[in-house]
Every structure is written in structure tokens, then in C-alpha cells.
Amino acid sequence: MKRAFAFSLILALLVSALAGALLVKSATANFIGLEAPHIKSAKILVEKPLNSSICKASNVDVRFSFELSGSIPSPDGQKHYIGGVYPPNIKSSIMCFLDGRLVWQRNELDSLGSFHFAFSLPELSPESHSLNFRSETSGDFFYGTYSSDPLWGGWSWDRVNSLHSSCAVFFTAEAPPPVIQILSVTQQQVFDGSDVPLSFSVSKPADWLGYSLDCHNNVTVSGNLTLGGLSQGSHNLVVYATYVYGQTGKSLVRYFIVAKSSPSFSAPFPLLWIDTTILASVAIVAFGLVAYFVRRKQKRPA
């Protein structure tokens, strides 16, 4: 009896040991050693404007690309590049700063590969400017070992929030001068009278307005006006405007003619005075001649 009990106990211990060994072996066999994830680089490439370029201040287009590259482990134990069969949960934020001021931003970007962006800047002052691009990538990355065993398997997690990239571009903005158009005077127009109206349009806000008549010195004005007291003959006219950033533009030269004024029904005073004097003189002479002949006739003897 004792021998049977001892034999049974030994057999049970052996079976337990063998089962434990098989369980450990099975669990160990199901673990797959994986390399920790690796994000190789995050790059920002600016296509426009180029560094040290000159752009029109009223039309600055920005184009750039963002690329996140690297390798990520997967449950099959193989390396997979981003965009493969088992990508991690990666998010990126990209920002653009103009002269230190935030002007564009994209958040929660699913950064799997390359992305291209484009936008336009508001009208800039005609001077040097800088564009700074920054990105920040974060995500949940797998690391350690993976097992399919329901008791021993699973993933380990690590939060990575330290991948940054940046890029800077310096460029110069140039603003064209304002465009001015004279509206009230056409080329070779003839005006009856010495007063000529002057109205014009300016394409941009101006700090100063003025005109030059017959190539004389500029005359400052605040807007439309009438040129009065012009002499008879040919004249030329140019209008100028200075932009708020200092560029001065001018209109095309307009040539026009001031004709002689139409005669009025009443004669000028000197001519009327001369005509009255002549008539009076003629009347006096005629009266004197009549009186002379009458007296002479009276003195003749009967």
C-alpha cells in the first residue's frame, strides 16, 4: 500500500513537472523578440518661395512638403516601413511662422509618408521677411516582445513625444508703384474755356497726391479738382501718387488744348467807348456844318 502511494506520488510529481516544462516551453516559444520602433527622420522641404528670392508683395505663394520616414515592428517579427501593414498611431502638427507670427497650422495629421501643402500669404510690406516651419510628431509605439498566448502574450506600450523638425526661408517682398489713370482729360482733347476739370483714379492707398502742368513743379492735391485760368494753346498734364511704402507712380502724359472762348453779344467796354466817341464826333461835325450853312444863307442879301 505504501509502495503504491509512494509510486503514485512520484508519478504525479513527474507529470506535474513535465506539464510545467511543456507550458513554459510553449509560452517561451510563442514570444517573438522585436526590435524597438525607429522613426528615422521628419523632414520639411520648402519649394516656394526659395531662399534669398524676390517676390511680389501682393502675391506670395507658399508650397512645401512634410515627410516622416522610419521603420515600425509588427506582430510577424519583421520590420515594416511607415505605410506598411501595421503602422503605429502617429500624429503630427505642422506650423508656419511669418516673421515670428503664426500664419498657418495643421493639427492631427496622420503622418504616414509624404504630404504636400500650399497656401498664400496676405499682402506684405516691401522688405525682407522670414518663414519658419516647425513640426512635432507624437504617437503610441510598440516595443519589447509579443506573444499570442492568452496568459503570457500581448504588447508593451511606450509614448514617444520628442520628434521635431524645422526649416527657415528668407526672402524679399517688392511692391510695385500705384497705377494712376486720368479720367477727365483724353489725349488731344479740346476745351472751350480756361477751366479744365481734373479727375483721376489710383490703384492703391496713397500717402501723397500731386500733378505737374506743362512740366512745372509738382502741385500737391488731396483729390479731384479743376484747373482754372489756363492760357489759350496746348498743355500737358501728369498726375503722381506715392504708395504708403514709398513707391511713387505716375500717369501717362495727357496733351490737351485750350481754345479761345466764344464771343459774347455785348461788346467789350473799350470797343463800346470808342464806338460812342466816334458817333458823337460825327454828330457834332454834322451839326456844325448844318448851322454854318443856315447862317450863311440868312446873311445873303435879298
C-alpha positions in Angstrom: 0.0 0.0 0.0 2.7 2.4 1.0 4.7 1.5 -2.1 1.6 2.1 -4.3 1.1 5.5 -2.6 4.7 6.5 -3.0 4.7 5.4 -6.6 1.5 7.4 -7.3 3.0 10.5 -5.6 6.2 10.2 -7.6 4.3 9.7 -10.8 2.1 12.8 -10.0 5.2 14.9 -9.4 6.7 13.7 -12.6 3.6 14.5 -14.5 3.3 17.9 -12.9 7.0 18.7 -13.7 6.5 17.6 -17.2 3.4 19.7 -17.7 5.1 22.7 -16.2 8.0 22.2 -18.5 5.7 21.9 -21.5 3.8 25.0 -20.5 6.9 27.1 -20.1 8.3 25.8 -23.3 5.1 26.6 -25.1 4.9 30.1 -23.7 8.6 30.7 -24.4 8.2 29.5 -27.9 5.3 31.9 -28.5 7.3 35.0 -27.6 8.7 36.9 -30.6 11.6 39.2 -30.0 11.0 42.5 -31.8 13.3 45.5 -32.4 12.1 48.7 -30.8 10.4 51.1 -33.3 12.6 53.7 -35.0 11.5 56.9 -36.7 14.4 57.8 -38.9 13.6 61.4 -39.7 10.9 64.1 -40.1 11.8 66.5 -43.0 10.2 69.7 -44.2 11.2 70.8 -47.8 10.1 74.3 -48.9 9.5 74.5 -52.6 8.3 78.1 -52.8 9.5 80.8 -52.0 13.1 79.9 -52.4 15.7 81.1 -50.0 17.1 84.6 -50.9 14.4 85.0 -53.6 12.5 88.2 -54.5 8.7 88.0 -54.6 5.8 90.4 -55.4 4.5 91.7 -52.1 0.8 91.3 -53.2 1.2 87.6 -54.3 3.4 85.3 -52.2 2.5 81.6 -52.7 3.9 79.1 -50.2 4.4 75.4 -51.1 6.2 72.8 -49.0 6.2 69.1 -48.2 6.5 67.1 -45.0 7.9 63.6 -44.9 8.1 61.2 -41.9 10.2 58.1 -42.5 11.4 55.2 -40.5 10.6 51.5 -39.6 8.0 50.0 -37.3 7.9 46.4 -35.9 4.8 44.3 -36.5 3.5 41.0 -34.9 5.2 38.9 -37.6 8.6 40.0 -36.3 9.5 41.8 -39.5 10.4 45.5 -40.0 7.8 47.5 -41.9 8.3 51.0 -43.2 5.7 53.6 -42.4 2.7 52.9 -44.5 3.1 49.2 -44.2 0.7 46.6 -42.9 0.9 47.5 -39.2 1.6 51.3 -38.7 1.5 52.8 -35.2 -0.8 55.6 -34.1 1.2 58.6 -35.2 0.1 62.2 -35.2 1.9 65.3 -36.4 1.4 69.0 -36.0 2.9 71.4 -38.6 3.1 75.2 -38.2 4.4 78.1 -40.3 5.5 81.4 -38.8 5.9 84.7 -40.8 8.4 87.0 -39.1 7.7 85.1 -35.9 3.9 85.3 -36.2 1.8 82.1 -36.7 0.1 82.3 -40.1 -0.7 78.6 -40.9 -1.2 75.4 -39.0 -2.3 71.8 -39.5 -3.0 69.5 -36.5 -3.7 65.8 -36.0 -2.0 64.9 -39.3 -1.9 61.1 -39.9 1.8 61.2 -40.8 2.2 58.1 -42.9 4.6 59.1 -45.7 4.8 62.4 -47.6 2.3 65.3 -47.6 2.2 68.4 -49.7 0.7 71.8 -48.7 0.1 75.1 -50.4 -1.3 78.5 -49.2 -1.0 82.2 -50.0 0.2 84.9 -47.7 -1.6 88.3 -47.3 -0.1 91.3 -48.9 3.3 92.0 -47.4 5.3 95.2 -46.8 8.2 95.6 -49.3 11.1 94.5 -47.2 12.9 91.3 -46.1 10.8 88.6 -44.5 11.3 85.1 -42.9 9.3 81.9 -43.0 9.9 79.3 -40.3 8.3 75.9 -40.5 8.1 73.5 -37.5 6.7 70.1 -36.9 6.1 67.9 -33.9 5.3 64.2 -34.1 3.9 62.1 -31.3 2.3 58.6 -31.1 1.9 55.3 -29.4 4.8 53.0 -30.3 5.1 49.2 -29.8 8.2 47.8 -28.1 9.6 44.7 -26.3 8.0 41.3 -27.0 4.7 40.0 -28.3 3.1 36.6 -27.6 -0.1 35.1 -28.8 -0.5 33.2 -25.6 -3.7 34.4 -23.8 -1.9 34.3 -20.4 1.6 35.5 -21.3 1.2 37.4 -24.6 0.5 41.0 -25.5 2.2 44.2 -26.4 4.1 46.6 -24.3 3.5 50.4 -25.0 5.6 53.4 -24.9 4.6 57.1 -25.5 7.1 59.0 -27.7 6.7 62.8 -27.9 10.0 64.1 -28.9 10.4 64.2 -32.6 10.8 67.7 -34.0 11.9 69.3 -37.3 12.2 72.8 -38.6 13.2 74.8 -41.7 13.6 78.5 -42.4 13.4 80.5 -45.6 14.4 84.2 -46.0 13.1 86.2 -49.0 12.4 89.8 -50.1 9.0 91.3 -51.0 8.7 94.0 -53.6 5.6 96.2 -54.1 5.0 97.8 -57.5 4.1 101.5 -57.5 0.5 102.5 -57.7 -1.2 102.7 -61.1 -2.8 106.2 -61.9 -5.3 106.9 -64.7 -6.5 110.4 -65.7 -10.3 110.1 -66.3 -11.4 113.6 -67.2 -8.8 114.5 -69.9 -8.3 112.4 -73.0 -5.4 112.7 -75.4 -5.6 115.9 -77.6 -8.9 116.9 -76.1 -10.0 120.5 -76.9 -11.6 122.6 -74.1 -13.7 125.7 -74.7 -12.6 128.0 -71.9 -9.8 128.3 -69.5 -11.2 125.9 -66.8 -10.3 122.2 -67.2 -11.6 119.5 -64.8 -9.1 117.0 -63.4 -10.3 113.7 -62.0 -8.2 110.5 -61.7 -8.0 107.1 -60.1 -5.3 105.4 -58.0 -5.0 101.7 -57.6 -3.6 101.7 -54.1 -3.8 103.8 -51.0 -1.5 106.8 -51.3 0.3 109.0 -48.8 0.8 111.8 -51.3 -1.0 113.0 -54.5 0.1 115.7 -56.9 0.2 116.9 -60.5 2.5 118.7 -62.9 1.2 121.0 -65.6 3.4 121.9 -68.6 6.4 120.2 -66.8 6.3 122.7 -64.0 6.9 121.8 -60.3 4.6 119.3 -58.7 1.5 120.7 -57.0 0.1 118.8 -54.0 -3.6 117.9 -54.1 -6.0 115.9 -52.0 -8.2 114.6 -54.8 -10.1 115.7 -57.9 -10.1 119.4 -58.7 -10.5 122.0 -61.5 -7.5 123.6 -63.2 -8.5 127.2 -63.7 -7.2 130.2 -65.7 -5.3 128.2 -68.3 -3.9 130.1 -71.2 -5.0 129.5 -74.8 -3.0 126.8 -76.6 -1.5 123.4 -76.0 -0.8 122.0 -72.5 0.4 118.7 -70.9 -0.6 117.1 -67.6 0.9 114.3 -65.4 -0.5 113.0 -62.1 1.7 111.4 -59.4 0.9 109.2 -56.4 3.2 107.9 -53.6 2.3 104.5 -52.1 2.2 104.1 -48.3 5.5 102.1 -48.5 7.3 104.8 -50.5 7.0 103.8 -54.2 5.9 106.6 -56.5 3.9 106.0 -59.7 2.8 108.4 -62.4 0.1 108.5 -65.0 0.6 108.7 -68.8 1.2 112.2 -70.1 -2.0 113.8 -71.4 -1.8 116.5 -74.0 -4.8 118.8 -74.5 -5.8 122.2 -76.0 -7.5 125.2 -74.5 -9.3 127.1 -77.3 -10.4 130.8 -77.5 -13.6 131.5 -75.6 -16.8 132.0 -77.7 -17.6 135.8 -78.3 -20.5 137.3 -76.2 -23.3 139.5 -77.6 -22.2 142.7 -75.6 -19.0 144.4 -76.9 -16.1 144.9 -74.5 -16.0 148.2 -72.7 -13.1 149.7 -74.6 -14.7 148.9 -78.0 -18.1 150.3 -76.9 -16.4 153.5 -75.6 -14.6 154.0 -78.9 -17.8 153.5 -81.0 -19.7 156.0 -78.8 -17.0 158.6 -79.2 -16.9 158.3 -82.9 -20.6 158.7 -83.2 -20.6 161.8 -81.0 -17.9 163.4 -83.0 -19.7 162.7 -86.3 -22.9 164.2 -84.8 -21.1 167.4 -83.7 -19.4 167.9 -87.0 -22.7 167.4 -88.9 -24.5 169.8 -86.5 -21.8 172.4 -87.1 -22.0 172.1 -90.8 -25.7 172.5 -90.8 -25.5 175.6 -88.6 -22.9 177.1 -90.8 -24.9 176.7 -94.0 -28.0 178.1 -92.3 -26.3 181.2 -91.1 -24.7 181.8 -94.4 -28.0 181.6 -96.1 -29.5 184.1 -93.7 -26.8 186.7 -94.4 -27.2 186.6 -98.2 -28.9 189.9 -99.5 -32.5 189.8 -100.7 
